[in-house]
Amino acid sequence: MTSITQARATLEDVARLAGVSSKTVSRVYDGSATVSPATKDRVLSAAKRLRYRPNTLARNLRRGGVSSAVAFVIGDILNPFYFQVAAGIERELAEHGLTLLLATTDDAPDSESVVIDALISQRIRALLVIPIAEDQGYLEGERQLGMPVVAVDRPARNLLADSAVLANRTGMAEAVRSLTALGHRRIGFVSNPSQMYTLTERLAGYREALAEVGVTDTSRYERLGNDPAAGIESGVQSLLDMEEPPTAVVAGNNRATKAALRVLRDRPERIALIGFDDFELADMLGVSVVAHDAGELGRAAARLVIERLNDPTGFTRQVEIPTRLVQRGSGEIPPSGVPTTAKSRPES
């Protein structure tokens, strides 16, 4: 059986059914005060019968304006963190009559400018982006033309842009301090490569907290795998195969935590583990994590967009969203031979 599709009603169709001119229909949807209430009701009734939907974007473009859409460019579409951030952005924008468009680079640096160029051609009102390319300077011209650009999760490079980020360094430092307080000194760090802002900050926090107790040679316990899964797992395994293996491990993100869990679950010894980023079932598995509110990160980024729309010439700002250490058991395991009630002292 062949399905039959009906053409979408046009503005002219509404005008004919309502018995008015096309210009009158346009005035109704533009909110013009020159249209009488009776005529407005007739037009809207005709539009409802015809299931007519005005093309707001097209009308704005014809006037040389912009749409009410704000674009958010994310990385890996399968990462739940991005969707939590997007949900926060959408809620905040909706309160100001703005809508959210979501696009992805698939974490491919070369895709970033291509995806963003396509969005800008649609006259978006503002742009939020999780930077993945080495340089965002190509957006400086758009910023100077008045389009707000806000970097999310990591600052933009070579671009004067507002940003909303997590307290990466302090969050990781807090996790490591909780381990050193239990007596741990050999603490491994496992994650993706450290070129990314979030991970360089977390690695810095790890090193700073260990330096506070006299541990300055941390490189031998650092494993930065190229592959989000296999590379990290092999890195954890290489740590455990050392002559003096770590008694605790911290993971740089949720993927690294899961990879570490897969290795540690088969080990006979009890090794402390703290991950950065919460994840589904972490509470059921008893995994201690550095947690944060991804939705609030999104809301903060959206508020920066609103501020920039209202004040295009103000100074750029970076908003930092706090983190918190959630202790569930895996990060509270003391090193072998150290009593749980013992107070540790910095190494001399």
C-alpha positions in Angstrom: 0.0 0.0 0.0 1.4 3.4 -1.0 1.3 6.1 1.6 0.1 9.6 0.6 1.7 12.6 2.1 0.1 16.0 2.2 2.0 19.2 1.5 2.6 21.4 4.5 0.3 24.5 4.6 1.9 27.8 3.6 1.3 31.3 4.9 -0.8 32.0 1.7 -3.0 29.0 2.6 -3.8 30.5 6.0 -4.5 33.9 4.5 -7.0 32.4 2.0 -8.8 30.4 4.7 -8.9 33.4 7.1 -10.0 35.8 4.3 -7.1 38.2 4.9 -4.0 39.2 3.1 -0.6 37.4 3.5 0.8 40.6 5.1 -1.9 40.4 7.8 -0.9 36.8 8.6 2.7 37.9 8.9 1.7 40.8 11.2 -0.2 38.4 13.4 2.9 36.2 13.9 5.1 39.2 14.3 3.0 40.3 17.2 1.9 43.6 15.5 -0.5 45.7 17.5 -2.2 47.0 14.3 -4.1 43.7 13.9 -7.5 43.6 15.6 -8.2 40.9 18.1 -11.0 39.5 15.9 -8.8 39.2 12.9 -6.0 37.7 15.0 -8.3 35.0 16.3 -9.5 34.2 12.8 -5.9 33.9 11.5 -4.8 31.7 14.4 -7.9 29.5 14.0 -7.2 29.0 10.3 -3.6 28.2 11.1 -4.6 25.6 13.6 -7.0 23.9 11.2 -4.3 23.8 8.5 -1.6 22.7 11.1 0.5 25.6 9.8 3.8 26.3 11.5 5.6 29.6 10.8 9.2 29.4 9.7 10.7 31.6 12.3 14.3 31.0 11.1 13.5 32.0 7.5 11.7 35.2 8.6 14.7 36.2 10.8 17.2 35.5 8.0 15.2 37.6 5.5 15.4 40.5 7.9 19.2 40.0 8.2 18.7 38.9 11.8 19.6 35.7 13.8 17.6 32.8 15.0 16.7 32.1 18.6 18.8 29.0 18.5 22.0 28.5 20.5 24.3 25.8 19.3 26.3 23.4 21.6 29.1 21.5 20.0 30.1 18.4 21.9 32.6 15.5 21.4 31.7 11.9 21.7 27.9 11.6 21.4 28.0 8.4 23.6 29.5 10.1 26.6 26.7 10.7 29.2 28.6 13.6 30.7 27.9 15.7 27.6 24.2 15.1 27.8 24.0 16.1 31.4 25.8 19.3 30.5 23.4 19.8 27.5 20.4 19.3 29.8 21.6 22.1 32.1 22.2 24.4 29.1 18.7 23.7 27.6 16.9 24.4 30.9 18.6 27.7 31.4 18.2 28.9 27.8 14.5 28.0 27.8 13.9 30.5 30.6 15.1 33.2 28.2 13.2 32.1 25.1 16.2 30.4 23.5 16.4 26.9 22.0 19.3 24.5 21.9 20.9 22.9 18.8 23.2 20.0 19.5 26.0 19.0 17.2 29.0 16.6 17.6 32.6 16.5 16.5 33.0 12.9 17.5 36.1 14.1 19.3 37.9 14.6 16.0 39.9 17.9 16.1 39.6 18.4 12.3 35.8 18.2 12.5 35.4 21.1 14.9 35.7 24.1 12.5 33.6 22.2 9.8 30.7 21.6 12.2 30.9 25.1 13.6 31.0 26.7 10.2 27.8 24.9 9.2 26.1 26.1 12.4 27.1 29.7 11.9 25.7 29.7 8.4 22.3 29.1 10.1 22.7 32.4 11.9 22.7 30.9 15.4 22.3 33.4 18.2 25.3 32.1 20.2 27.8 29.2 20.3 28.8 26.9 23.1 31.6 24.5 22.4 33.7 21.9 24.1 37.0 22.6 22.4 38.8 19.7 20.9 41.0 21.3 18.2 44.3 22.8 19.1 43.2 26.4 18.2 39.9 28.2 18.3 41.3 31.4 16.9 39.3 31.0 13.7 36.2 32.1 15.7 37.7 35.5 16.7 36.1 37.2 13.7 32.7 35.9 14.6 33.1 37.0 18.2 34.1 40.5 17.0 30.9 40.6 14.9 28.9 40.1 18.1 28.3 36.4 18.3 28.8 35.1 21.9 31.2 32.2 22.1 31.4 30.2 25.4 33.9 27.3 25.9 32.6 24.5 28.1 34.6 22.1 30.3 37.9 23.5 29.0 39.0 27.0 27.9 39.3 28.0 24.3 42.8 28.6 22.8 43.8 31.8 21.0 40.3 33.2 21.4 38.8 35.7 23.9 35.9 33.7 25.1 34.1 33.1 28.4 34.4 29.6 29.8 32.8 27.3 32.3 35.0 24.6 33.7 35.2 22.2 36.7 37.6 22.5 39.6 39.8 19.8 38.2 43.0 20.5 40.0 41.5 21.0 43.5 39.2 18.0 43.0 42.0 15.6 42.2 44.2 17.1 45.0 41.5 16.4 47.5 41.3 12.8 46.4 45.0 12.3 46.7 45.2 14.0 50.1 42.5 11.6 51.4 44.8 8.7 50.3 48.0 10.2 51.8 46.1 10.7 55.1 45.6 6.9 55.2 49.4 6.4 54.7 49.6 5.9 51.0 52.7 7.2 49.2 52.9 5.0 46.1 49.8 6.3 44.3 49.3 5.6 40.6 47.6 8.0 38.1 45.9 6.5 35.1 44.1 8.3 32.3 44.0 9.4 28.7 46.9 11.5 27.3 47.5 14.6 29.3 47.4 17.2 26.5 43.8 17.9 27.2 43.2 20.8 29.7 41.0 18.8 32.1 43.6 16.0 32.4 46.6 18.4 32.7 44.8 20.1 35.5 44.0 16.8 37.3 47.5 15.5 36.8 48.8 18.8 38.3 46.5 18.3 41.3 47.8 14.8 41.8 51.4 15.9 41.7 50.8 18.9 44.1 49.1 16.7 46.7 51.9 14.2 46.7 54.6 16.9 46.9 52.9 18.0 50.1 54.0 14.7 51.7 57.5 14.7 50.2 56.8 12.6 47.1 58.2 14.4 44.1 59.1 11.6 41.7 55.6 10.7 40.5 56.4 10.0 36.8 57.1 6.3 37.4 53.5 5.9 38.7 51.8 7.8 35.9 50.2 6.0 33.0 48.6 8.0 30.2 47.1 5.6 27.7 46.2 6.6 24.2 43.2 4.3 24.0 40.3 5.0 26.4 40.0 1.3 27.3 42.7 -1.1 26.3 45.5 1.5 26.8 44.4 2.4 30.3 43.9 -1.3 31.3 47.4 -2.1 30.1 48.7 0.9 32.0 47.1 -0.2 35.3 48.5 -3.7 34.7 52.0 -2.4 34.2 51.7 -0.5 37.5 50.7 -3.6 39.4 53.6 -5.5 37.8 56.2 -3.1 39.2 58.7 -4.3 41.8 57.2 -1.7 44.1 53.6 -1.4 42.8 51.3 1.4 44.0 49.1 0.8 47.0 46.4 3.1 45.6 45.3 4.4 42.1 43.5 7.5 41.0 41.8 7.7 37.7 41.6 10.8 35.5 38.0 10.3 34.3 35.0 7.9 34.3 36.3 5.8 31.5 39.7 5.4 33.2 38.0 4.4 36.4 36.0 1.7 34.7 39.2 0.4 33.0 41.0 0.3 36.3 38.1 -1.6 37.9 38.3 -4.3 35.3 42.0 -4.9 36.2 41.7 -4.5 40.0 38.8 -6.8 40.4 41.0 -9.8 39.5 43.8 -8.9 41.9 44.2 -10.7 45.2 45.5 -7.7 47.0 43.2 -4.8 48.0 44.3 -1.6 46.2 42.6 1.7 46.9 40.9 3.4 44.0 39.4 6.8 43.5 38.0 8.0 40.2 37.3 11.4 38.8 33.6 11.8 37.5 30.8 9.8 38.9 29.2 7.2 36.7 26.2 4.9 36.7 26.4 2.0 39.3 29.4 3.5 41.0 27.5 3.7 44.2 26.4 0.0 43.8 30.0 -1.0 43.2 31.3 1.0 46.2 33.6 3.2 44.0 34.8 6.4 45.6 34.8 9.3 43.2 35.4 13.0 42.7 31.9 14.1 41.8 30.5 17.2 40.3 27.2 18.6 39.0 27.5 18.4 35.2 24.0 20.0 34.9 25.3 23.0 36.8 28.3 23.2 34.5 25.8 23.5 31.6 23.6 26.1 33.5 26.7 28.2 34.2 27.8 28.1 30.6 24.3 29.2 29.5 24.3 32.0 32.0 27.5 33.2 30.4 25.8 33.2 27.0 22.9 35.3 28.4 25.3 37.8 30.0 27.3 38.1 26.8 24.1 38.7 24.8 23.2 41.5 27.2 26.7 42.9 27.4 28.8 42.1 24.3 31.7 44.3 25.4 32.2 43.1 29.0 35.4 41.4 30.3 35.6 37.7 29.6 35.1 35.4 32.6 35.9 31.9 33.6 33.4 30.2 36.0 34.7 27.2 38.0 32.2 24.6 39.2 33.2 23.0 42.5 33.8 19.2 43.0 33.3 17.0 46.0 34.9 13.8 47.2 32.3 11.0 47.6 33.6 8.2 49.8 32.0 4.8 49.1 34.7 2.3 50.2 37.1 1.8 47.4 39.1 4.9 48.3 39.2 4.3 52.0 41.4 1.2 51.9 44.7 1.8 53.8 48.0 0.5 52.5 49.0 -3.0 53.6 50.5 -2.9 57.1 49.2 0.5 58.1 46.4 0.5 60.8 43.2 2.2 59.8 43.5 4.5 62.8 47.1 5.5 62.2 47.9 9.1 61.5 50.2 9.4 58.6 53.1 12.0 58.5 54.7 13.6 55.5 57.8 11.9 54.3 61.0 13.8 55.2 
